């Protein structure tokens, strides 16, 4: 938790400093230091959603590739296949 808090303080400080140096305004620097991390947090949430979907597709591809390279006898063992007589 300490690491998270110190990172947040550093993030706000960097955002404020950059905005202040670019604009010369304490108000703009303060606004950017508050707004930018909030927007970044929301963007990160959506980034994670997209990333998880991509990882899921990659996992399916790996499973399909792995299964395709195995003989059918390995893929379907006697306990996995049920045939009606």
Backbone as ProteinMPNN parsed JSONL, in Angstrom:
{"seq_chain_A": "XXXXXXXXXXXXXXXXXXXXXXXXXXXXXXXXXXXXXXXXXXXXXXXXXXXXXXXXXXXXXXXXXXXXXXXXXXXXXXXXXXXXX", "coords_chain_A": {"N_chain_A": [[0.812, -1.185, 0.0], [1.98, 1.218, 0.693], [3.715, 1.617, -1.417], [1.908, 2.046, -3.518], [0.69, 4.434, -2.712], [2.894, 6.196, -2.677], [3.544, 6.096, -5.376], [1.254, 7.265, -6.481], [1.444, 9.865, -5.437], [3.815, 10.659, -6.671], [2.981, 10.529, -9.351], [0.931, 12.516, -9.448], [2.545, 14.716, -8.83], [4.377, 14.823, -10.982], [2.577, 15.221, -13.123], [1.481, 17.705, -12.383], [3.799, 19.332, -12.37], [4.721, 19.197, -15.051], [2.495, 20.295, -16.433], [2.399, 22.812, -15.24], [4.914, 23.876, -15.956], [4.58, 24.011, -18.721], [2.431, 25.775, -19.006], [2.621, 27.799, -17.091], [0.788, 28.317, -15.166], [-0.621, 27.944, -11.984], [-3.197, 27.092, -11.445], [-4.014, 25.697, -13.784], [-2.017, 23.743, -13.776], [-2.675, 22.421, -11.371], [-5.266, 21.512, -12.007], [-4.769, 19.787, -14.176], [-3.168, 17.935, -12.846], [-5.044, 16.688, -11.27], [-7.097, 15.84, -13.015], [-5.888, 14.376, -15.152], [-4.747, 11.893, -14.023], [-7.176, 10.689, -13.242], [-8.556, 10.305, -15.676], [-6.684, 8.696, -16.92], [-6.864, 6.411, -15.313], [-9.432, 5.427, -15.964], [-9.026, 4.938, -18.691], [-7.086, 2.938, -18.469], [-8.615, 0.863, -17.38], [-10.308, 0.155, -19.555], [-8.321, -0.57, -21.345], [-7.331, -2.877, -20.081], [-9.594, -4.53, -20.332], [-9.712, -4.941, -23.133], [-7.218, -6.129, -23.486], [-7.507, -8.537, -22.036], [-9.416, -9.819, -23.614], [-7.929, -10.175, -25.959], [-5.911, -11.861, -24.969], [-7.47, -14.076, -24.369], [-8.307, -14.902, -26.93], [-5.834, -15.557, -27.959], [-5.156, -17.691, -26.313], [-7.073, -19.587, -27.062], [-6.265, -20.022, -29.688], [-3.733, -21.15, -29.242], [-4.477, -23.511, -27.916], [-5.988, -24.73, -29.944], [-4.003, -25.049, -31.906], [-2.255, -26.707, -30.547], [-3.868, -28.95, -30.159], [-4.318, -29.661, -32.81], [-1.872, -30.59, -33.556], [-1.65, -33.009, -32.36], [-2.222, -36.562, -32.415], [-5.446, -37.985, -33.213], [-6.134, -40.008, -31.44], [-5.005, -39.222, -29.063], [-6.368, -36.882, -28.514], [-9.082, -37.619, -28.322], [-9.84, -39.687, -25.992], [-10.906, -42.995, -24.88], [-12.687, -42.535, -22.775], [-13.662, -40.046, -23.331], [-15.187, -40.066, -25.643], [-18.422, -40.748, -26.728], [-20.605, -42.947, -28.158], [-23.653, -43.592, -29.739], [-25.43, -46.626, -29.841]], "CA_chain_A": [[0.0, 0.0, 0.0], [2.877, 2.375, 0.719], [4.233, 1.805, -2.772], [0.824, 2.619, -4.308], [0.514, 5.832, -2.301], [4.039, 6.983, -3.149], [3.42, 6.201, -6.83], [0.201, 8.249, -6.756], [2.012, 11.19, -5.15], [4.767, 10.945, -7.737], [2.201, 10.758, -10.574], [0.342, 13.85, -9.34], [3.633, 15.696, -8.861], [4.879, 14.925, -12.358], [1.526, 15.836, -13.939], [1.418, 19.123, -12.017], [5.031, 20.012, -12.787], [4.729, 19.324, -16.516], [1.466, 21.264, -16.838], [2.807, 24.146, -14.768], [6.024, 24.343, -16.792], [4.07, 24.312, -20.066], [1.458, 26.875, -19.022], [2.95, 28.845, -16.133], [-0.386, 28.555, -14.334], [-0.835, 26.995, -10.886], [-4.552, 26.543, -11.573], [-3.985, 24.688, -14.85], [-1.185, 22.644, -13.267], [-3.465, 21.665, -10.397], [-6.373, 20.835, -12.697], [-4.199, 18.668, -14.934], [-2.697, 16.938, -11.878], [-6.205, 15.95, -10.761], [-7.897, 15.255, -14.096], [-5.12, 13.399, -15.954], [-4.738, 10.552, -13.423], [-8.526, 10.122, -13.257], [-8.807, 9.83, -17.041], [-5.75, 7.596, -17.136], [-7.415, 5.244, -14.622], [-10.535, 4.91, -16.784], [-8.419, 4.392, -19.911], [-6.43, 1.693, -18.095], [-9.671, -0.139, -17.22], [-10.68, -0.324, -20.889], [-7.134, -1.245, -21.875], [-7.32, -4.215, -19.489], [-10.68, -5.312, -20.937], [-9.278, -5.318, -24.481], [-6.076, -7.025, -23.339], [-8.013, -9.845, -21.619], [-10.041, -10.433, -24.791], [-6.846, -10.613, -26.845], [-5.275, -13.022, -24.348], [-8.401, -15.194, -24.517], [-8.215, -15.366, -28.31], [-4.514, -16.171, -28.106], [-5.21, -18.972, -25.618], [-7.844, -20.497, -27.906], [-5.401, -20.356, -30.821], [-2.699, -22.061, -28.75], [-5.124, -24.794, -27.66], [-6.322, -25.311, -31.238], [-2.754, -25.448, -32.535], [-1.759, -27.842, -29.787], [-4.729, -30.096, -30.454], [-4.133, -30.041, -34.208], [-0.604, -31.28, -33.73], [-1.706, -34.308, -31.683], [-3.068, -37.543, -33.086], [-6.81, -38.034, -32.692], [-6.217, -40.934, -30.313], [-4.644, -38.463, -27.862], [-7.387, -35.877, -28.268], [-10.294, -38.293, -27.884], [-9.598, -40.972, -25.354], [-12.129, -43.796, -24.788], [-13.604, -41.956, -21.805], [-14.2, -38.785, -23.841], [-16.069, -40.264, -26.786], [-19.609, -41.56, -26.47], [-21.305, -43.218, -29.404], [-24.926, -44.308, -29.569], [-25.44, -47.867, -30.616]], "C_chain_A": [[0.866, 1.264, 0.0], [3.398, 2.684, -0.68], [3.174, 2.47, -3.655], [0.647, 4.107, -3.985], [1.671, 6.694, -2.814], [4.005, 7.13, -4.669], [2.381, 7.252, -7.193], [0.722, 9.666, -6.522], [2.988, 11.594, -6.246], [4.02, 11.297, -9.033], [1.581, 12.156, -10.545], [1.407, 14.931, -9.457], [4.166, 15.906, -10.266], [3.85, 15.616, -13.243], [1.443, 17.332, -13.655], [2.62, 19.887, -12.567], [5.064, 20.229, -14.29], [3.709, 20.362, -16.967], [1.84, 22.673, -16.417], [3.932, 24.717, -15.644], [5.559, 24.725, -18.199], [3.184, 25.551, -20.089], [1.837, 28.048, -18.126], [1.815, 29.15, -15.171], [-0.506, 27.488, -13.25], [-2.205, 26.327, -10.988], [-4.587, 25.436, -12.63], [-3.15, 23.488, -14.4], [-1.935, 21.778, -12.284], [-4.59, 20.889, -11.046], [-5.862, 19.618, -13.461], [-3.762, 17.556, -13.983], [-3.851, 16.132, -11.302], [-6.95, 15.199, -11.867], [-7.144, 14.153, -14.837], [-5.074, 12.02, -15.3], [-6.123, 9.887, -13.417], [-8.86, 9.553, -14.638], [-7.919, 8.636, -17.367], [-6.259, 6.307, -16.49], [-8.539, 4.609, -15.427], [-9.983, 4.282, -18.063], [-7.749, 3.06, -19.621], [-7.444, 0.566, -17.93], [-10.063, -0.719, -18.578], [-9.519, -1.038, -21.572], [-7.076, -2.678, -21.365], [-8.411, -5.096, -20.083], [-10.264, -5.819, -22.323], [-8.155, -6.349, -24.388], [-6.535, -8.433, -22.95], [-8.683, -10.559, -22.783], [-8.978, -10.958, -25.747], [-6.139, -11.839, -26.275], [-6.156, -14.253, -24.479], [-8.357, -15.765, -25.924], [-6.891, -16.079, -28.545], [-4.496, -17.552, -27.465], [-5.961, -20.0, -26.446], [-6.995, -20.941, -29.084], [-4.328, -21.36, -30.398], [-3.293, -23.437, -28.507], [-5.451, -25.479, -28.977], [-5.073, -25.812, -31.944], [-2.199, -26.688, -31.862], [-2.573, -29.095, -30.102], [-4.518, -30.579, -31.884], [-2.846, -30.816, -34.418], [-0.576, -32.652, -33.053], [-2.543, -35.282, -32.503], [-4.446, -37.595, -32.436], [-6.936, -38.959, -31.486], [-5.851, -40.234, -29.001], [-5.753, -37.475, -27.5], [-8.646, -36.518, -27.702], [-9.927, -39.636, -27.286], [-10.931, -41.713, -25.256], [-13.138, -43.182, -23.832], [-14.244, -40.682, -22.312], [-15.237, -38.979, -24.946], [-17.217, -41.179, -26.412], [-20.353, -41.715, -27.777], [-22.593, -43.982, -29.094], [-24.9, -45.566, -30.408], [-26.817, -48.186, -31.129]], "O_chain_A": [[0.512, 2.262, -0.628], [3.51, 3.843, -1.078], [3.496, 3.354, -4.449], [0.475, 4.93, -4.885], [1.452, 7.792, -3.326], [4.394, 8.172, -5.197], [2.596, 8.045, -8.109], [0.466, 10.564, -7.325], [2.986, 12.74, -6.696], [4.384, 12.248, -9.725], [1.695, 12.901, -11.519], [1.191, 15.951, -10.113], [4.382, 17.041, -10.691], [4.2, 16.497, -14.028], [1.345, 18.136, -14.581], [2.47, 20.957, -13.156], [5.396, 21.32, -14.756], [4.022, 21.219, -17.794], [1.618, 23.626, -17.165], [3.904, 25.888, -16.021], [6.091, 25.66, -18.797], [3.178, 26.295, -21.07], [1.415, 29.177, -18.378], [1.873, 30.136, -14.437], [-0.496, 26.291, -13.537], [-2.358, 25.15, -10.662], [-5.132, 24.36, -12.385], [-3.54, 22.343, -14.624], [-1.855, 20.551, -12.339], [-4.847, 19.74, -10.685], [-6.458, 18.543, -13.396], [-3.957, 16.376, -14.272], [-3.648, 14.993, -10.883], [-7.379, 14.061, -11.675], [-7.717, 13.1, -15.119], [-5.346, 11.035, -15.987], [-6.23, 8.67, -13.568], [-9.387, 8.446, -14.747], [-8.356, 7.683, -18.013], [-6.101, 5.227, -17.058], [-8.593, 3.387, -15.56], [-10.429, 3.209, -18.469], [-7.83, 2.141, -20.436], [-7.162, -0.573, -18.304], [-10.142, -1.937, -18.737], [-9.728, -2.009, -22.301], [-6.8, -3.597, -22.136], [-8.185, -6.284, -20.316], [-10.447, -6.995, -22.638], [-8.147, -7.331, -25.13], [-6.013, -9.418, -23.473], [-8.539, -11.773, -22.93], [-9.109, -12.058, -26.283], [-5.804, -12.76, -27.02], [-5.651, -15.358, -24.68], [-8.369, -16.983, -26.097], [-6.837, -17.088, -29.248], [-3.893, -18.481, -28.003], [-5.544, -21.155, -26.531], [-7.004, -22.119, -29.443], [-4.051, -22.315, -31.124], [-2.672, -24.441, -28.857], [-5.221, -26.68, -29.123], [-5.088, -26.897, -32.524], [-1.729, -27.61, -32.528], [-2.013, -30.175, -30.288], [-4.538, -31.783, -32.139], [-2.739, -31.61, -35.352], [0.413, -33.376, -33.162], [-3.468, -34.873, -33.206], [-4.596, -37.286, -31.254], [-7.758, -38.715, -30.603], [-6.342, -40.62, -27.94], [-6.04, -37.258, -26.323], [-9.213, -36.031, -26.724], [-9.727, -40.612, -28.01], [-11.98, -41.126, -25.521], [-14.342, -43.3, -24.06], [-15.274, -40.264, -21.782], [-16.086, -38.11, -25.147], [-17.01, -42.254, -25.848], [-20.693, -40.728, -28.429], [-22.6, -44.905, -28.279], [-24.412, -45.571, -31.538], [-27.005, -49.2, -31.803]]}, "name": "protein", "num_of_chains": 1, "seq": "XXXXXXXXXXXXXXXXXXXXXXXXXXXXXXXXXXXXXXXXXXXXXXXXXXXXXXXXXXXXXXXXXXXXXXXXXXXXXXXXXXXXX"}
